[in-house]
Amino acid sequence: MGPGFDCLGMALDLWNRLTVTALADGAVPRVEVAGEGEGELATDTDNLVYQAMAFLYEEAREPMTPMDIHCQNAIPLSRGLGSSAAAISGGLVAANAMLGNPYGADELLEMAATIEGHPDNVAAAVYGGMRLVVTDEDRIYTAAISIPPQLQAVLFVPERRIATVDARRVLPAEVTVADAVFNMSRAALLVAGMQGNHPEYLRIATQDRLHQPYRQSIFPPMKVIFTAAMAAGALGVFLSGSGSTIMALAEDRAMTVAYEMFDAARLAGVEGRVEITQPTELGAHVISGDSDD
């Protein structure tokens, strides 16, 4: 979330749905992917959902029976919207439910962060809402941050993907003190603006100097889309995760913001789509099922 690089995450009302069924011993595990990632994500035990489930079973020292996993995905891949965090969190929650929920949310977060490699995305996916995450040695601390109830998220999702490894490669090894202070102040203001329901803070609070200026080198149209969003009435705008999705925060002008972002991208030669959604306080959860589903 803008200046909250690797420490602030927010869950959106955009869902992948898993249907998991235990198979008989000796059966061949099956993974089916529909929607986003269909035809490109692994459909065997290399699938990230399956691997997350296997991780939890190993942690629990329980043998994992063969599983039939159906993934109905709505979260785009490699767009900075946490598709891997959703897959990991969903797999862990599913496996935990299959075993009778021996682990709490804090333990699931630790497992998810181990698999993902950083905790901000998975914290939002596990707990829901907006989360501040701090890692100290081997321990993860996370705190919930209130979100103004009227807030909407306007997403411009480019056709172009940006792999996280490529987005991190362009970041500098060192930053100036001035840029560090700039980001610390904005991240603190972002938390205060959300927690205290001060949307007027978000224009400044979503500014960043640690990653967005460098990532613009691999996604040059980012700046013109930012400008269009703010001119249309967005409260704040930032690169979602490592991109390529751009997220604007809005209240009653969400449709106008979406249109102007799309038009600015089109004029810049960037194909994509817009989606209006909102933050959600729900993280990965079981909708229905019993010990066998």
C-alpha positions in Angstrom: 0.0 0.0 0.0 2.1 2.9 -1.3 4.6 3.9 1.4 3.8 0.8 3.5 6.3 -1.3 1.5 6.3 -4.9 2.9 4.6 -3.8 6.1 1.0 -2.7 5.2 -1.5 -4.9 3.4 -5.3 -4.7 2.8 -7.8 -7.5 1.9 -10.1 -6.7 -1.0 -13.5 -8.2 -1.8 -12.0 -10.2 -4.6 -12.0 -13.9 -4.1 -10.5 -17.3 -5.1 -12.7 -20.2 -4.1 -11.4 -23.7 -3.3 -13.4 -26.9 -3.2 -11.4 -29.6 -1.5 -12.3 -33.2 -1.2 -10.3 -36.0 0.4 -9.8 -39.0 -1.8 -9.3 -42.6 -1.0 -5.8 -43.8 0.0 -3.8 -44.6 -3.1 -5.8 -42.3 -5.4 -3.9 -39.8 -7.6 -4.1 -36.2 -6.3 -6.0 -33.9 -8.7 -6.0 -30.1 -9.0 -8.3 -28.3 -11.4 -7.9 -24.6 -12.1 -10.7 -22.4 -13.6 -10.7 -18.7 -14.2 -7.5 -16.8 -13.7 -4.5 -19.0 -14.3 -6.4 -21.7 -16.2 -4.1 -23.5 -18.5 -0.9 -22.2 -16.9 -1.0 -22.9 -13.2 0.2 -26.4 -12.1 -2.6 -29.0 -11.8 -0.6 -31.5 -9.8 1.2 -31.5 -6.5 3.3 -28.6 -7.7 0.2 -26.4 -7.4 0.7 -23.7 -4.7 -2.6 -24.5 -3.0 -1.6 -28.2 -2.8 1.8 -27.3 -1.5 0.4 -25.1 1.2 -1.9 -27.9 2.3 1.0 -30.3 2.4 3.0 -27.8 4.4 0.4 -27.7 7.2 0.0 -31.5 7.2 3.7 -31.8 7.7 3.7 -29.2 10.5 0.9 -31.2 12.1 2.8 -34.5 11.6 -0.2 -36.0 10.0 -0.1 -38.0 6.7 -1.8 -36.1 3.9 -4.4 -38.2 2.1 -4.7 -37.6 -1.7 -6.9 -34.5 -2.4 -9.1 -33.3 -5.1 -8.8 -29.5 -5.3 -10.9 -27.3 -7.5 -9.7 -23.7 -7.8 -12.1 -21.1 -9.1 -9.8 -18.1 -9.3 -10.8 -14.4 -9.7 -7.5 -12.8 -8.6 -5.2 -12.0 -11.6 -1.7 -13.5 -11.6 1.4 -11.3 -11.4 -0.5 -8.1 -11.0 0.3 -7.1 -7.4 -3.0 -8.3 -6.1 -1.8 -11.1 -3.9 -2.7 -14.2 -6.0 0.0 -16.3 -4.3 -0.9 -15.0 -0.8 -4.5 -16.0 -1.6 -3.5 -19.5 -2.8 -1.2 -20.1 0.2 -3.8 -18.8 2.8 -6.6 -20.7 1.2 -4.6 -23.9 1.1 -3.6 -23.5 4.8 -7.2 -22.8 5.9 -8.5 -25.7 3.9 -5.9 -28.1 5.4 -6.5 -26.8 8.9 -10.3 -27.4 8.5 -9.7 -30.9 7.2 -7.7 -31.7 10.4 -10.3 -30.1 12.7 -8.7 -26.7 13.0 -5.7 -27.4 15.3 -4.1 -24.1 14.4 -5.1 -20.5 15.1 -4.8 -17.5 12.9 -1.4 -16.5 14.3 0.1 -19.9 13.6 -1.4 -19.9 10.1 0.2 -16.5 9.5 3.6 -17.9 10.5 3.2 -20.8 8.1 2.0 -18.5 5.3 4.8 -16.1 5.7 7.3 -18.9 5.7 6.0 -20.1 2.3 5.5 -16.7 0.8 8.7 -15.2 2.1 7.2 -11.9 3.4 4.2 -11.4 5.7 2.3 -8.3 4.5 0.2 -9.9 1.7 -0.5 -13.1 3.7 -1.5 -11.2 6.8 -4.3 -9.5 5.0 -5.3 -12.8 3.3 -5.4 -14.7 6.6 -7.0 -12.1 8.8 -8.8 -9.8 6.4 -9.0 -6.1 6.8 -6.0 -3.8 6.8 -2.9 -5.1 8.7 0.3 -3.6 9.9 3.0 -6.3 10.0 6.4 -6.2 11.7 8.9 -9.1 11.8 11.3 -9.1 14.7 13.9 -11.9 14.4 11.7 -15.0 14.1 8.4 -13.5 15.3 5.7 -11.7 13.4 3.7 -9.0 15.0 0.5 -7.8 13.3 -2.1 -5.2 14.2 -5.5 -4.5 12.7 -6.1 -1.0 11.3 -9.7 0.2 10.9 -10.8 1.2 7.3 -13.3 4.0 6.7 -16.6 2.1 5.8 -17.3 4.3 2.7 -14.0 3.6 1.1 -13.9 1.9 -2.3 -10.9 0.5 -4.2 -10.7 1.3 -7.9 -8.4 -1.1 -9.7 -6.8 -0.7 -13.1 -5.5 -4.1 -14.0 -3.2 -4.0 -17.0 -2.9 -7.0 -19.4 0.9 -6.7 -18.8 2.2 -8.6 -15.9 5.1 -7.7 -13.7 6.9 -10.6 -11.9 7.7 -9.8 -8.3 11.3 -10.8 -8.8 11.6 -8.3 -11.6 9.9 -5.5 -9.6 12.3 -6.1 -6.7 15.4 -6.2 -9.0 15.0 -2.5 -9.9 15.0 -1.4 -6.3 18.2 0.3 -5.0 20.3 -1.3 -2.3 20.4 2.0 -0.4 18.1 5.0 0.0 18.8 8.5 1.3 17.8 9.6 4.8 15.4 12.1 3.2 13.6 9.4 1.3 13.4 7.1 4.4 11.9 9.9 6.4 9.5 10.7 3.6 8.2 7.2 3.6 8.0 6.8 7.4 5.9 10.0 7.7 3.6 8.9 4.9 3.2 5.3 6.2 2.3 6.7 9.7 -0.1 9.2 8.1 -1.7 6.4 6.1 -2.4 4.4 9.3 -3.7 7.5 11.1 -5.9 8.4 8.1 -7.4 5.0 8.0 -7.7 4.4 11.7 -9.2 7.9 12.4 -11.4 8.0 9.3 -9.6 11.0 7.8 -9.8 10.4 4.0 -8.4 13.9 3.4 -5.0 12.5 4.6 -4.9 9.9 1.8 -3.6 12.1 -1.0 -0.4 12.7 0.8 -0.4 9.4 2.8 -0.2 7.2 -0.3 2.9 8.9 -1.7 6.1 6.8 -1.9 9.8 7.2 -2.7 11.1 3.8 -1.8 9.7 1.7 -4.7 7.3 3.4 -7.0 9.8 5.8 -8.7 12.1 2.9 -9.5 9.3 0.6 -10.7 8.1 3.3 -13.1 11.2 2.3 -15.2 9.5 -1.0 -16.0 6.0 0.5 -16.2 6.3 4.0 -17.5 2.5 4.8 -17.9 2.1 4.5 -14.1 2.5 8.2 -13.5 -0.1 9.4 -16.0 -2.6 6.9 -14.6 -1.9 8.2 -11.1 -2.4 11.8 -12.4 -5.7 10.9 -14.1 -7.0 9.1 -10.9 -6.3 12.1 -8.7 -7.7 14.6 -11.2 -10.9 12.5 -11.3 -11.4 12.8 -7.5 -9.5 9.8 -6.1 -8.5 10.2 -2.4 -5.2 8.5 -3.1 -3.5 6.3 -5.6 -0.6 3.8 -5.5 0.9 0.8 -7.2 -0.7 -2.3 -5.7 2.0 -4.5 -4.4 4.8 -4.7 -7.0 2.3 -4.0 -9.8 1.3 -3.9 -12.5 -2.2 -3.1 -11.0 -2.8 0.5 -9.9 -5.2 1.1 -7.0 -7.0 4.3 -6.3 -9.0 4.9 -3.2 -12.3 6.7 -3.6 -15.7 7.4 -2.0 -18.5 8.7 -4.2 -16.6 9.2 -7.4 -15.4 5.7 -8.0 -17.0 5.3 -11.4 -15.5 8.5 -12.6 -12.1 7.6 -11.3 -12.3 4.2 -13.0 -13.2 5.7 -16.3 -10.4 8.3 -16.2 -7.8 5.7 -15.2 -8.9 3.4 -18.1 -8.9 6.3 -20.6 -5.4 7.5 -19.5 -4.1 4.0 -19.8 -5.6 3.6 -23.3 -4.1 6.9 -24.5 -0.7 5.6 -23.1 -1.1 2.4 -25.1 -1.8 0.2 -22.1 -4.5 -2.5 -22.5 -6.3 -3.5 -19.3 -9.5 -3.4 -17.4 -11.0 -1.6 -14.4 -12.8 -3.1 -11.4 -14.4 -1.4 -8.5 -14.4 -3.3 -5.3 -14.0 -2.5 -1.6 -11.9 -3.6 1.4 -13.2 -6.6 3.3 -12.8 -7.5 7.0 -12.9 -11.2 6.0 -9.8 -13.2 5.4 -9.6 -16.8 4.1 -12.4 -18.8 5.6 -14.4 -22.0 5.3 -17.8 -21.4 3.7 -19.2 -24.9 4.3 -18.2 -28.5 4.5 -17.6 -31.4 6.9 -14.6 -33.5 7.7 -14.5 -34.9 4.2 -14.9 -31.7 2.1 
